[in-house]
Amino acid sequence: MVKELHALDKFCAKHNIIHYLIDKGKPNQNGTVERSHREDEEKFYQQNKFKNFHDLQQKLYSWNDYYNNLEHCGLNGKTPNEFLANYELINPPNVCT
């Protein structure tokens, strides 16, 4: 059986992004993702009602902006935006060394 590449795999290959799947039965490998999904579910989806897709998009944009400007313990008290800005200073994107 020949399996066709998923669109995400094609996108990653085109942009030289390493994409890998976690091993089955290894929940410790996806703890960060599970935590993020739980946060979104409890603090966004359960707290909002959406009139239509456009309403969802607007509220999701606001939620992402809010969440990415909150301090996170896992980032040593920095917001995700602060952490990313600092990371890009140290490791500029699209620069080969």
C-alpha positions in Angstrom: 0.0 0.0 0.0 1.4 3.4 -1.0 0.7 6.2 1.4 0.4 9.7 0.0 2.2 12.5 1.8 0.0 14.7 3.9 -0.2 18.4 2.9 1.5 19.3 6.1 4.4 17.0 5.3 4.7 18.6 1.8 4.6 22.1 3.3 7.3 21.2 5.8 9.5 19.6 3.2 9.2 22.7 0.9 10.2 25.0 3.7 13.0 22.8 5.2 11.0 22.2 8.4 11.7 19.0 10.3 8.4 17.4 11.1 8.1 14.2 13.1 5.4 12.3 14.9 5.6 11.2 18.5 5.8 7.5 19.3 2.5 5.7 20.1 1.9 5.2 23.8 4.3 7.9 24.8 2.1 10.6 26.4 5.2 12.2 28.0 6.3 13.2 24.5 3.2 15.4 23.9 2.6 16.8 27.4 3.1 20.4 26.1 0.6 20.0 23.3 -1.9 18.3 25.6 -1.5 21.2 28.1 -2.0 23.7 25.3 -5.2 21.9 24.1 -6.6 21.8 27.6 -5.9 25.6 28.1 -7.6 26.4 24.8 -10.6 24.2 25.6 -11.1 25.4 29.2 -10.3 29.1 28.7 -11.4 29.8 25.2 -13.8 27.3 23.6 -15.9 26.6 26.8 -16.0 30.4 27.6 -17.3 31.5 24.1 -20.1 31.1 21.8 -19.7 31.8 18.1 -22.3 33.3 15.8 -20.4 32.1 12.6 -17.0 31.3 11.3 -15.9 34.9 11.1 -16.9 35.5 14.7 -14.8 32.4 15.7 -11.8 33.8 13.7 -12.0 37.2 15.4 -12.3 35.8 18.9 -9.5 33.3 18.2 -7.3 36.1 17.0 -8.0 38.0 20.2 -7.4 34.9 22.4 -4.0 34.2 20.7 -3.0 37.8 21.2 -4.0 37.7 24.9 -2.4 34.3 25.6 0.9 35.1 23.8 1.3 38.2 26.0 0.8 36.3 29.3 3.8 35.4 31.4 4.5 31.7 31.5 6.4 29.8 34.1 7.8 27.4 31.5 9.4 30.4 29.8 11.0 31.7 33.0 8.3 34.4 33.5 8.5 35.7 29.9 5.5 35.9 27.6 5.7 33.7 24.5 6.1 36.9 22.4 9.1 38.0 24.6 10.6 34.6 24.4 10.3 34.4 20.6 11.7 37.9 20.1 14.7 37.0 22.3 15.1 33.7 20.5 15.1 35.3 17.1 17.8 37.7 18.2 20.0 34.7 19.2 18.9 32.5 16.3 17.7 34.7 13.4 15.3 33.0 11.1 16.4 32.2 7.5 20.1 32.6 8.4 22.3 29.7 7.5 25.5 29.3 9.6 
